[in-house]
Amino acid sequence: MNQSLHNHYHKQHRSLRVHYTQPYASQLLAQQLLNWLPHTPHDYVIACVGTDRSTGDALGPFVGTYLKKRRLNQMTVYGTLQDPIHAINLRESIYHIKQSHQRPFIIAVDASLGKKTSIGQLVVKKGALKPGAALNKMLPSIGDLHIAGIVNVGGFMEYNVLQNTRLALVVEMAKTIANAINKLDQQLTYTPSSYPQSFK
């Protein structure tokens, strides 16, 4: 691991925040996720939350679509542009995941709103994702870890802000997240030991 990446990572404890254009962004995200994976067997699930009916809120479905094309070996992906996980079917989707997997460990992905200076940042945190929080929707939480991509400014007319988010930004952020998860999957696939320690 690059020493600068090593130093950056070890300054983070409960979360990691990187801009999608930052060098090694996907590697940093993958390393953070890797270090938080459980040491006991689980079914790894990627739950990409959002809808293709809103540009800003399509971040999750874009990630899911990219990952489906990668054909991950160690993780099951839910939530794509064709078959999204959104406010209406979220509760049903959570139930389906829990019924379909033994001890599922869920990494949730969703779009988020924040400060203007934070647009483009990808935030990885321990704990569940709270979908719809930016729009003040009361929805069930999902995930053991989550990745939130800050796609636009929050605090005022959030629904319209999401609708008017630049698609190019969402697509590039989604690619970075998908690359990180793909790196994580490869590490889990090609490491013969019981638990991989770090990326080289």
PyMOL commands that place a pseudoatom at each C-alpha (Angstrom):
pseudoatom trace, name=CA, resn=MET, resi=1, chain=A, elem=C, hetatm=0, pos=[0.000, 0.000, 0.000]
pseudoatom trace, name=CA, resn=ASN, resi=2, chain=A, elem=C, hetatm=0, pos=[1.260, 3.469, -0.881]
pseudoatom trace, name=CA, resn=GLN, resi=3, chain=A, elem=C, hetatm=0, pos=[2.593, 5.146, 2.290]
pseudoatom trace, name=CA, resn=SER, resi=4, chain=A, elem=C, hetatm=0, pos=[0.493, 8.269, 1.761]
pseudoatom trace, name=CA, resn=LEU, resi=5, chain=A, elem=C, hetatm=0, pos=[-2.595, 6.069, 1.466]
pseudoatom trace, name=CA, resn=HIS, resi=6, chain=A, elem=C, hetatm=0, pos=[-1.537, 4.215, 4.607]
pseudoatom trace, name=CA, resn=ASN, resi=7, chain=A, elem=C, hetatm=0, pos=[-1.235, 7.468, 6.555]
pseudoatom trace, name=CA, resn=HIS, resi=8, chain=A, elem=C, hetatm=0, pos=[-4.517, 8.795, 5.176]
pseudoatom trace, name=CA, resn=TYR, resi=9, chain=A, elem=C, hetatm=0, pos=[-6.334, 5.619, 6.098]
pseudoatom trace, name=CA, resn=HIS, resi=10, chain=A, elem=C, hetatm=0, pos=[-5.038, 5.431, 9.656]
pseudoatom trace, name=CA, resn=LYS, resi=11, chain=A, elem=C, hetatm=0, pos=[-6.221, 8.948, 10.380]
pseudoatom trace, name=CA, resn=GLN, resi=12, chain=A, elem=C, hetatm=0, pos=[-9.760, 7.661, 9.828]
pseudoatom trace, name=CA, resn=HIS, resi=13, chain=A, elem=C, hetatm=0, pos=[-11.577, 5.793, 12.591]
pseudoatom trace, name=CA, resn=ARG, resi=14, chain=A, elem=C, hetatm=0, pos=[-15.315, 5.730, 12.181]
pseudoatom trace, name=CA, resn=SER, resi=15, chain=A, elem=C, hetatm=0, pos=[-15.558, 7.042, 8.654]
pseudoatom trace, name=CA, resn=LEU, resi=16, chain=A, elem=C, hetatm=0, pos=[-13.612, 7.837, 5.524]
pseudoatom trace, name=CA, resn=ARG, resi=17, chain=A, elem=C, hetatm=0, pos=[-14.342, 10.802, 3.276]
pseudoatom trace, name=CA, resn=VAL, resi=18, chain=A, elem=C, hetatm=0, pos=[-12.669, 11.144, -0.142]
pseudoatom trace, name=CA, resn=HIS, resi=19, chain=A, elem=C, hetatm=0, pos=[-13.459, 13.113, -3.294]
pseudoatom trace, name=CA, resn=TYR, resi=20, chain=A, elem=C, hetatm=0, pos=[-14.260, 10.918, -6.262]
pseudoatom trace, name=CA, resn=THR, resi=21, chain=A, elem=C, hetatm=0, pos=[-11.513, 12.605, -8.334]
pseudoatom trace, name=CA, resn=GLN, resi=22, chain=A, elem=C, hetatm=0, pos=[-8.835, 12.061, -5.683]
pseudoatom trace, name=CA, resn=PRO, resi=23, chain=A, elem=C, hetatm=0, pos=[-5.984, 9.751, -6.740]
pseudoatom trace, name=CA, resn=TYR, resi=24, chain=A, elem=C, hetatm=0, pos=[-6.470, 6.246, -5.348]
pseudoatom trace, name=CA, resn=ALA, resi=25, chain=A, elem=C, hetatm=0, pos=[-10.045, 7.110, -4.297]
pseudoatom trace, name=CA, resn=SER, resi=26, chain=A, elem=C, hetatm=0, pos=[-11.421, 3.672, -5.140]
pseudoatom trace, name=CA, resn=GLN, resi=27, chain=A, elem=C, hetatm=0, pos=[-8.473, 1.975, -3.433]
pseudoatom trace, name=CA, resn=LEU, resi=28, chain=A, elem=C, hetatm=0, pos=[-8.986, 4.007, -0.269]
pseudoatom trace, name=CA, resn=LEU, resi=29, chain=A, elem=C, hetatm=0, pos=[-12.684, 3.158, -0.214]
pseudoatom trace, name=CA, resn=ALA, resi=30, chain=A, elem=C, hetatm=0, pos=[-11.987, -0.531, -0.786]
pseudoatom trace, name=CA, resn=GLN, resi=31, chain=A, elem=C, hetatm=0, pos=[-9.375, -0.616, 1.978]
pseudoatom trace, name=CA, resn=GLN, resi=32, chain=A, elem=C, hetatm=0, pos=[-11.734, 1.009, 4.465]
pseudoatom trace, name=CA, resn=LEU, resi=33, chain=A, elem=C, hetatm=0, pos=[-14.506, -1.443, 3.624]
pseudoatom trace, name=CA, resn=LEU, resi=34, chain=A, elem=C, hetatm=0, pos=[-12.092, -4.376, 3.839]
pseudoatom trace, name=CA, resn=ASN, resi=35, chain=A, elem=C, hetatm=0, pos=[-10.951, -3.434, 7.323]
pseudoatom trace, name=CA, resn=TRP, resi=36, chain=A, elem=C, hetatm=0, pos=[-14.536, -3.298, 8.539]
pseudoatom trace, name=CA, resn=LEU, resi=37, chain=A, elem=C, hetatm=0, pos=[-15.673, -6.643, 7.153]
pseudoatom trace, name=CA, resn=PRO, resi=38, chain=A, elem=C, hetatm=0, pos=[-16.470, -9.241, 9.826]
pseudoatom trace, name=CA, resn=HIS, resi=39, chain=A, elem=C, hetatm=0, pos=[-13.963, -12.001, 10.572]
pseudoatom trace, name=CA, resn=THR, resi=40, chain=A, elem=C, hetatm=0, pos=[-16.678, -14.663, 10.593]
pseudoatom trace, name=CA, resn=PRO, resi=41, chain=A, elem=C, hetatm=0, pos=[-18.479, -16.067, 7.517]
pseudoatom trace, name=CA, resn=HIS, resi=42, chain=A, elem=C, hetatm=0, pos=[-21.299, -13.981, 6.083]
pseudoatom trace, name=CA, resn=ASP, resi=43, chain=A, elem=C, hetatm=0, pos=[-23.133, -13.563, 2.822]
pseudoatom trace, name=CA, resn=TYR, resi=44, chain=A, elem=C, hetatm=0, pos=[-21.938, -10.200, 1.504]
pseudoatom trace, name=CA, resn=VAL, resi=45, chain=A, elem=C, hetatm=0, pos=[-24.671, -8.073, -0.035]
pseudoatom trace, name=CA, resn=ILE, resi=46, chain=A, elem=C, hetatm=0, pos=[-24.452, -4.718, -1.833]
pseudoatom trace, name=CA, resn=ALA, resi=47, chain=A, elem=C, hetatm=0, pos=[-27.763, -2.843, -1.572]
pseudoatom trace, name=CA, resn=CYS, resi=48, chain=A, elem=C, hetatm=0, pos=[-27.855, 0.121, -3.954]
pseudoatom trace, name=CA, resn=VAL, resi=49, chain=A, elem=C, hetatm=0, pos=[-30.687, 2.446, -2.986]
pseudoatom trace, name=CA, resn=GLY, resi=50, chain=A, elem=C, hetatm=0, pos=[-32.256, 5.101, -5.224]
pseudoatom trace, name=CA, resn=THR, resi=51, chain=A, elem=C, hetatm=0, pos=[-34.373, 5.625, -8.295]
pseudoatom trace, name=CA, resn=ASP, resi=52, chain=A, elem=C, hetatm=0, pos=[-33.797, 6.268, -11.985]
pseudoatom trace, name=CA, resn=ARG, resi=53, chain=A, elem=C, hetatm=0, pos=[-36.644, 8.808, -11.886]
pseudoatom trace, name=CA, resn=SER, resi=54, chain=A, elem=C, hetatm=0, pos=[-34.370, 11.403, -10.267]
pseudoatom trace, name=CA, resn=THR, resi=55, chain=A, elem=C, hetatm=0, pos=[-30.924, 12.296, -11.608]
pseudoatom trace, name=CA, resn=GLY, resi=56, chain=A, elem=C, hetatm=0, pos=[-29.316, 12.849, -8.221]
pseudoatom trace, name=CA, resn=ASP, resi=57, chain=A, elem=C, hetatm=0, pos=[-31.008, 9.872, -6.618]
pseudoatom trace, name=CA, resn=ALA, resi=58, chain=A, elem=C, hetatm=0, pos=[-29.834, 7.559, -9.416]
pseudoatom trace, name=CA, resn=LEU, resi=59, chain=A, elem=C, hetatm=0, pos=[-26.359, 7.198, -7.886]
pseudoatom trace, name=CA, resn=GLY, resi=60, chain=A, elem=C, hetatm=0, pos=[-27.184, 3.905, -6.174]
pseudoatom trace, name=CA, resn=PRO, resi=61, chain=A, elem=C, hetatm=0, pos=[-28.863, 2.303, -9.209]
pseudoatom trace, name=CA, resn=PHE, resi=62, chain=A, elem=C, hetatm=0, pos=[-25.916, 3.321, -11.412]
pseudoatom trace, name=CA, resn=VAL, resi=63, chain=A, elem=C, hetatm=0, pos=[-23.518, 1.636, -8.962]
pseudoatom trace, name=CA, resn=GLY, resi=64, chain=A, elem=C, hetatm=0, pos=[-25.669, -1.494, -8.946]
pseudoatom trace, name=CA, resn=THR, resi=65, chain=A, elem=C, hetatm=0, pos=[-25.837, -1.572, -12.742]
pseudoatom trace, name=CA, resn=TYR, resi=66, chain=A, elem=C, hetatm=0, pos=[-22.057, -1.228, -13.093]
pseudoatom trace, name=CA, resn=LEU, resi=67, chain=A, elem=C, hetatm=0, pos=[-21.492, -3.976, -10.523]
pseudoatom trace, name=CA, resn=LYS, resi=68, chain=A, elem=C, hetatm=0, pos=[-23.927, -6.357, -12.213]
pseudoatom trace, name=CA, resn=LYS, resi=69, chain=A, elem=C, hetatm=0, pos=[-21.852, -6.028, -15.381]
pseudoatom trace, name=CA, resn=ARG, resi=70, chain=A, elem=C, hetatm=0, pos=[-18.706, -6.898, -13.405]
pseudoatom trace, name=CA, resn=ARG, resi=71, chain=A, elem=C, hetatm=0, pos=[-20.231, -10.211, -12.232]
pseudoatom trace, name=CA, resn=LEU, resi=72, chain=A, elem=C, hetatm=0, pos=[-18.888, -10.164, -8.691]
pseudoatom trace, name=CA, resn=ASN, resi=73, chain=A, elem=C, hetatm=0, pos=[-17.802, -13.491, -7.201]
pseudoatom trace, name=CA, resn=GLN, resi=74, chain=A, elem=C, hetatm=0, pos=[-18.214, -12.948, -3.470]
pseudoatom trace, name=CA, resn=MET, resi=75, chain=A, elem=C, hetatm=0, pos=[-21.037, -10.416, -3.279]
pseudoatom trace, name=CA, resn=THR, resi=76, chain=A, elem=C, hetatm=0, pos=[-24.664, -10.269, -4.359]
pseudoatom trace, name=CA, resn=VAL, resi=77, chain=A, elem=C, hetatm=0, pos=[-25.897, -6.957, -5.766]
pseudoatom trace, name=CA, resn=TYR, resi=78, chain=A, elem=C, hetatm=0, pos=[-29.401, -5.549, -5.383]
pseudoatom trace, name=CA, resn=GLY, resi=79, chain=A, elem=C, hetatm=0, pos=[-30.660, -2.274, -6.852]
pseudoatom trace, name=CA, resn=THR, resi=80, chain=A, elem=C, hetatm=0, pos=[-30.048, -1.351, -10.503]
pseudoatom trace, name=CA, resn=LEU, resi=81, chain=A, elem=C, hetatm=0, pos=[-31.427, 1.118, -13.029]
pseudoatom trace, name=CA, resn=GLN, resi=82, chain=A, elem=C, hetatm=0, pos=[-33.685, -1.652, -14.330]
pseudoatom trace, name=CA, resn=ASP, resi=83, chain=A, elem=C, hetatm=0, pos=[-34.711, -2.964, -10.905]
pseudoatom trace, name=CA, resn=PRO, resi=84, chain=A, elem=C, hetatm=0, pos=[-34.114, -0.245, -8.289]
pseudoatom trace, name=CA, resn=ILE, resi=85, chain=A, elem=C, hetatm=0, pos=[-34.518, -0.321, -4.519]
pseudoatom trace, name=CA, resn=HIS, resi=86, chain=A, elem=C, hetatm=0, pos=[-36.551, 2.789, -3.691]
pseudoatom trace, name=CA, resn=ALA, resi=87, chain=A, elem=C, hetatm=0, pos=[-38.918, 4.213, -1.084]
pseudoatom trace, name=CA, resn=ILE, resi=88, chain=A, elem=C, hetatm=0, pos=[-41.877, 2.103, -2.190]
pseudoatom trace, name=CA, resn=ASN, resi=89, chain=A, elem=C, hetatm=0, pos=[-40.175, -1.300, -2.179]
pseudoatom trace, name=CA, resn=LEU, resi=90, chain=A, elem=C, hetatm=0, pos=[-37.435, -0.712, 0.413]
pseudoatom trace, name=CA, resn=ARG, resi=91, chain=A, elem=C, hetatm=0, pos=[-39.102, -2.636, 3.232]
pseudoatom trace, name=CA, resn=GLU, resi=92, chain=A, elem=C, hetatm=0, pos=[-39.894, -5.532, 0.884]
pseudoatom trace, name=CA, resn=SER, resi=93, chain=A, elem=C, hetatm=0, pos=[-36.314, -5.512, -0.445]
pseudoatom trace, name=CA, resn=ILE, resi=94, chain=A, elem=C, hetatm=0, pos=[-34.831, -5.703, 3.054]
pseudoatom trace, name=CA, resn=TYR, resi=95, chain=A, elem=C, hetatm=0, pos=[-37.111, -8.642, 3.873]
pseudoatom trace, name=CA, resn=HIS, resi=96, chain=A, elem=C, hetatm=0, pos=[-36.125, -10.406, 0.633]
pseudoatom trace, name=CA, resn=ILE, resi=97, chain=A, elem=C, hetatm=0, pos=[-32.405, -9.966, 1.333]
pseudoatom trace, name=CA, resn=LYS, resi=98, chain=A, elem=C, hetatm=0, pos=[-32.732, -11.341, 4.859]
pseudoatom trace, name=CA, resn=GLN, resi=99, chain=A, elem=C, hetatm=0, pos=[-34.770, -14.309, 3.648]
pseudoatom trace, name=CA, resn=SER, resi=100, chain=A, elem=C, hetatm=0, pos=[-32.411, -15.070, 0.750]
pseudoatom trace, name=CA, resn=HIS, resi=101, chain=A, elem=C, hetatm=0, pos=[-29.063, -14.948, 2.566]
pseudoatom trace, name=CA, resn=GLN, resi=102, chain=A, elem=C, hetatm=0, pos=[-27.585, -16.600, 5.619]
pseudoatom trace, name=CA, resn=ARG, resi=103, chain=A, elem=C, hetatm=0, pos=[-26.233, -13.981, 7.979]
pseudoatom trace, name=CA, resn=PRO, resi=104, chain=A, elem=C, hetatm=0, pos=[-26.191, -11.222, 5.352]
pseudoatom trace, name=CA, resn=PHE, resi=105, chain=A, elem=C, hetatm=0, pos=[-23.633, -8.465, 5.849]
pseudoatom trace, name=CA, resn=ILE, resi=106, chain=A, elem=C, hetatm=0, pos=[-25.007, -5.517, 3.909]
pseudoatom trace, name=CA, resn=ILE, resi=107, chain=A, elem=C, hetatm=0, pos=[-23.079, -2.621, 2.396]
pseudoatom trace, name=CA, resn=ALA, resi=108, chain=A, elem=C, hetatm=0, pos=[-25.641, 0.012, 1.416]
pseudoatom trace, name=CA, resn=VAL, resi=109, chain=A, elem=C, hetatm=0, pos=[-25.048, 2.693, -1.224]
pseudoatom trace, name=CA, resn=ASP, resi=110, chain=A, elem=C, hetatm=0, pos=[-27.094, 5.856, -1.688]
pseudoatom trace, name=CA, resn=ALA, resi=111, chain=A, elem=C, hetatm=0, pos=[-26.936, 9.484, -2.783]
pseudoatom trace, name=CA, resn=SER, resi=112, chain=A, elem=C, hetatm=0, pos=[-26.754, 12.261, -0.223]
pseudoatom trace, name=CA, resn=LEU, resi=113, chain=A, elem=C, hetatm=0, pos=[-26.967, 16.047, -0.041]
pseudoatom trace, name=CA, resn=GLY, resi=114, chain=A, elem=C, hetatm=0, pos=[-24.520, 18.257, 1.841]
pseudoatom trace, name=CA, resn=LYS, resi=115, chain=A, elem=C, hetatm=0, pos=[-22.517, 21.469, 1.793]
pseudoatom trace, name=CA, resn=LYS, resi=116, chain=A, elem=C, hetatm=0, pos=[-21.459, 22.997, -1.499]
pseudoatom trace, name=CA, resn=THR, resi=117, chain=A, elem=C, hetatm=0, pos=[-17.823, 22.319, -0.638]
pseudoatom trace, name=CA, resn=SER, resi=118, chain=A, elem=C, hetatm=0, pos=[-18.648, 18.640, -0.061]
pseudoatom trace, name=CA, resn=ILE, resi=119, chain=A, elem=C, hetatm=0, pos=[-20.163, 17.910, -3.475]
pseudoatom trace, name=CA, resn=GLY, resi=120, chain=A, elem=C, hetatm=0, pos=[-18.362, 14.981, -5.072]
pseudoatom trace, name=CA, resn=GLN, resi=121, chain=A, elem=C, hetatm=0, pos=[-17.248, 13.464, -1.787]
pseudoatom trace, name=CA, resn=LEU, resi=122, chain=A, elem=C, hetatm=0, pos=[-17.792, 9.787, -1.020]
pseudoatom trace, name=CA, resn=VAL, resi=123, chain=A, elem=C, hetatm=0, pos=[-18.336, 8.942, 2.626]
pseudoatom trace, name=CA, resn=VAL, resi=124, chain=A, elem=C, hetatm=0, pos=[-17.940, 5.434, 4.075]
pseudoatom trace, name=CA, resn=LYS, resi=125, chain=A, elem=C, hetatm=0, pos=[-19.327, 4.883, 7.567]
pseudoatom trace, name=CA, resn=LYS, resi=126, chain=A, elem=C, hetatm=0, pos=[-20.051, 2.082, 9.970]
pseudoatom trace, name=CA, resn=GLY, resi=127, chain=A, elem=C, hetatm=0, pos=[-23.700, 1.470, 10.670]
pseudoatom trace, name=CA, resn=ALA, resi=128, chain=A, elem=C, hetatm=0, pos=[-26.944, 1.581, 8.762]
pseudoatom trace, name=CA, resn=LEU, resi=129, chain=A, elem=C, hetatm=0, pos=[-27.931, 3.929, 5.974]
pseudoatom trace, name=CA, resn=LYS, resi=130, chain=A, elem=C, hetatm=0, pos=[-31.072, 6.014, 6.503]
pseudoatom trace, name=CA, resn=PRO, resi=131, chain=A, elem=C, hetatm=0, pos=[-32.623, 6.385, 3.037]
pseudoatom trace, name=CA, resn=GLY, resi=132, chain=A, elem=C, hetatm=0, pos=[-34.812, 9.397, 2.422]
pseudoatom trace, name=CA, resn=ALA, resi=133, chain=A, elem=C, hetatm=0, pos=[-33.299, 11.429, 5.256]
pseudoatom trace, name=CA, resn=ALA, resi=134, chain=A, elem=C, hetatm=0, pos=[-32.499, 14.314, 2.897]
pseudoatom trace, name=CA, resn=LEU, resi=135, chain=A, elem=C, hetatm=0, pos=[-36.177, 14.475, 1.929]
pseudoatom trace, name=CA, resn=ASN, resi=136, chain=A, elem=C, hetatm=0, pos=[-37.414, 13.989, 5.508]
pseudoatom trace, name=CA, resn=LYS, resi=137, chain=A, elem=C, hetatm=0, pos=[-38.927, 10.602, 4.650]
pseudoatom trace, name=CA, resn=MET, resi=138, chain=A, elem=C, hetatm=0, pos=[-39.396, 8.039, 7.410]
pseudoatom trace, name=CA, resn=LEU, resi=139, chain=A, elem=C, hetatm=0, pos=[-37.980, 4.884, 5.847]
pseudoatom trace, name=CA, resn=PRO, resi=140, chain=A, elem=C, hetatm=0, pos=[-36.385, 1.768, 7.374]
pseudoatom trace, name=CA, resn=SER, resi=141, chain=A, elem=C, hetatm=0, pos=[-32.621, 1.772, 7.794]
pseudoatom trace, name=CA, resn=ILE, resi=142, chain=A, elem=C, hetatm=0, pos=[-30.487, -0.658, 5.798]
pseudoatom trace, name=CA, resn=GLY, resi=143, chain=A, elem=C, hetatm=0, pos=[-26.900, -1.849, 5.980]
pseudoatom trace, name=CA, resn=ASP, resi=144, chain=A, elem=C, hetatm=0, pos=[-24.086, -2.766, 8.343]
pseudoatom trace, name=CA, resn=LEU, resi=145, chain=A, elem=C, hetatm=0, pos=[-21.796, -0.334, 6.502]
pseudoatom trace, name=CA, resn=HIS, resi=146, chain=A, elem=C, hetatm=0, pos=[-22.800, 2.320, 4.033]
pseudoatom trace, name=CA, resn=ILE, resi=147, chain=A, elem=C, hetatm=0, pos=[-21.391, 4.524, 1.296]
pseudoatom trace, name=CA, resn=ALA, resi=148, chain=A, elem=C, hetatm=0, pos=[-23.003, 7.909, 0.703]
pseudoatom trace, name=CA, resn=GLY, resi=149, chain=A, elem=C, hetatm=0, pos=[-22.150, 10.035, -2.317]
pseudoatom trace, name=CA, resn=ILE, resi=150, chain=A, elem=C, hetatm=0, pos=[-22.764, 13.765, -1.885]
pseudoatom trace, name=CA, resn=VAL, resi=151, chain=A, elem=C, hetatm=0, pos=[-24.259, 14.769, -5.231]
pseudoatom trace, name=CA, resn=ASN, resi=152, chain=A, elem=C, hetatm=0, pos=[-25.594, 18.261, -4.499]
pseudoatom trace, name=CA, resn=VAL, resi=153, chain=A, elem=C, hetatm=0, pos=[-26.377, 20.938, -1.908]
pseudoatom trace, name=CA, resn=GLY, resi=154, chain=A, elem=C, hetatm=0, pos=[-28.853, 20.197, 0.869]
pseudoatom trace, name=CA, resn=GLY, resi=155, chain=A, elem=C, hetatm=0, pos=[-30.998, 22.385, 3.079]
pseudoatom trace, name=CA, resn=PHE, resi=156, chain=A, elem=C, hetatm=0, pos=[-33.513, 23.860, 0.636]
pseudoatom trace, name=CA, resn=MET, resi=157, chain=A, elem=C, hetatm=0, pos=[-35.957, 22.322, -1.859]
pseudoatom trace, name=CA, resn=GLU, resi=158, chain=A, elem=C, hetatm=0, pos=[-34.150, 18.986, -1.723]
pseudoatom trace, name=CA, resn=TYR, resi=159, chain=A, elem=C, hetatm=0, pos=[-36.488, 17.234, -4.166]
pseudoatom trace, name=CA, resn=ASN, resi=160, chain=A, elem=C, hetatm=0, pos=[-35.850, 19.836, -6.866]
pseudoatom trace, name=CA, resn=VAL, resi=161, chain=A, elem=C, hetatm=0, pos=[-32.139, 19.828, -6.112]
pseudoatom trace, name=CA, resn=LEU, resi=162, chain=A, elem=C, hetatm=0, pos=[-31.957, 16.068, -6.699]
pseudoatom trace, name=CA, resn=GLN, resi=163, chain=A, elem=C, hetatm=0, pos=[-33.932, 16.422, -9.916]
pseudoatom trace, name=CA, resn=ASN, resi=164, chain=A, elem=C, hetatm=0, pos=[-31.501, 19.053, -11.195]
pseudoatom trace, name=CA, resn=THR, resi=165, chain=A, elem=C, hetatm=0, pos=[-28.251, 17.315, -10.279]
pseudoatom trace, name=CA, resn=ARG, resi=166, chain=A, elem=C, hetatm=0, pos=[-25.753, 16.874, -13.117]
pseudoatom trace, name=CA, resn=LEU, resi=167, chain=A, elem=C, hetatm=0, pos=[-25.874, 13.372, -14.563]
pseudoatom trace, name=CA, resn=ALA, resi=168, chain=A, elem=C, hetatm=0, pos=[-22.166, 13.476, -15.470]
pseudoatom trace, name=CA, resn=LEU, resi=169, chain=A, elem=C, hetatm=0, pos=[-21.257, 13.942, -11.797]
pseudoatom trace, name=CA, resn=VAL, resi=170, chain=A, elem=C, hetatm=0, pos=[-23.500, 11.080, -10.684]
pseudoatom trace, name=CA, resn=VAL, resi=171, chain=A, elem=C, hetatm=0, pos=[-22.088, 8.721, -13.321]
pseudoatom trace, name=CA, resn=GLU, resi=172, chain=A, elem=C, hetatm=0, pos=[-18.452, 9.428, -12.438]
pseudoatom trace, name=CA, resn=MET, resi=173, chain=A, elem=C, hetatm=0, pos=[-19.093, 9.087, -8.706]
pseudoatom trace, name=CA, resn=ALA, resi=174, chain=A, elem=C, hetatm=0, pos=[-20.906, 5.804, -9.335]
pseudoatom trace, name=CA, resn=LYS, resi=175, chain=A, elem=C, hetatm=0, pos=[-17.955, 4.492, -11.344]
pseudoatom trace, name=CA, resn=THR, resi=176, chain=A, elem=C, hetatm=0, pos=[-15.568, 5.248, -8.476]
pseudoatom trace, name=CA, resn=ILE, resi=177, chain=A, elem=C, hetatm=0, pos=[-17.794, 3.454, -5.956]
pseudoatom trace, name=CA, resn=ALA, resi=178, chain=A, elem=C, hetatm=0, pos=[-18.260, 0.478, -8.282]
pseudoatom trace, name=CA, resn=ASN, resi=179, chain=A, elem=C, hetatm=0, pos=[-14.499, 0.265, -8.852]
pseudoatom trace, name=CA, resn=ALA, resi=180, chain=A, elem=C, hetatm=0, pos=[-13.937, 0.218, -5.088]
pseudoatom trace, name=CA, resn=ILE, resi=181, chain=A, elem=C, hetatm=0, pos=[-16.437, -2.576, -4.517]
pseudoatom trace, name=CA, resn=ASN, resi=182, chain=A, elem=C, hetatm=0, pos=[-15.001, -4.526, -7.439]
pseudoatom trace, name=CA, resn=LYS, resi=183, chain=A, elem=C, hetatm=0, pos=[-11.504, -4.234, -5.906]
pseudoatom trace, name=CA, resn=LEU, resi=184, chain=A, elem=C, hetatm=0, pos=[-12.914, -5.482, -2.624]
pseudoatom trace, name=CA, resn=ASP, resi=185, chain=A, elem=C, hetatm=0, pos=[-14.570, -8.447, -4.333]
pseudoatom trace, name=CA, resn=GLN, resi=186, chain=A, elem=C, hetatm=0, pos=[-11.342, -9.344, -6.134]
pseudoatom trace, name=CA, resn=GLN, resi=187, chain=A, elem=C, hetatm=0, pos=[-9.429, -9.254, -2.873]
pseudoatom trace, name=CA, resn=LEU, resi=188, chain=A, elem=C, hetatm=0, pos=[-11.942, -11.608, -1.268]
pseudoatom trace, name=CA, resn=THR, resi=189, chain=A, elem=C, hetatm=0, pos=[-11.852, -13.880, -4.323]
pseudoatom trace, name=CA, resn=TYR, resi=190, chain=A, elem=C, hetatm=0, pos=[-8.121, -14.239, -4.900]
pseudoatom trace, name=CA, resn=THR, resi=191, chain=A, elem=C, hetatm=0, pos=[-6.774, -14.297, -1.345]
pseudoatom trace, name=CA, resn=PRO, resi=192, chain=A, elem=C, hetatm=0, pos=[-6.365, -17.928, -0.204]
pseudoatom trace, name=CA, resn=SER, resi=193, chain=A, elem=C, hetatm=0, pos=[-6.050, -17.045, 3.490]
pseudoatom trace, name=CA, resn=SER, resi=194, chain=A, elem=C, hetatm=0, pos=[-9.159, -16.887, 5.631]
pseudoatom trace, name=CA, resn=TYR, resi=195, chain=A, elem=C, hetatm=0, pos=[-9.182, -13.099, 5.724]
pseudoatom trace, name=CA, resn=PRO, resi=196, chain=A, elem=C, hetatm=0, pos=[-7.278, -10.594, 3.550]
pseudoatom trace, name=CA, resn=GLN, resi=197, chain=A, elem=C, hetatm=0, pos=[-5.369, -7.868, 5.345]
pseudoatom trace, name=CA, resn=SER, resi=198, chain=A, elem=C, hetatm=0, pos=[-4.682, -5.090, 2.875]
pseudoatom trace, name=CA, resn=PHE, resi=199, chain=A, elem=C, hetatm=0, pos=[-4.301, -4.086, -0.729]
pseudoatom trace, name=CA, resn=LYS, resi=200, chain=A, elem=C, hetatm=0, pos=[-0.861, -4.063, -2.301]
for i in range(1, 200): cmd.bond("trace and resi %d" % i, "trace and resi %d" % (i + 1))
show_as sticks, trace
zoom trace
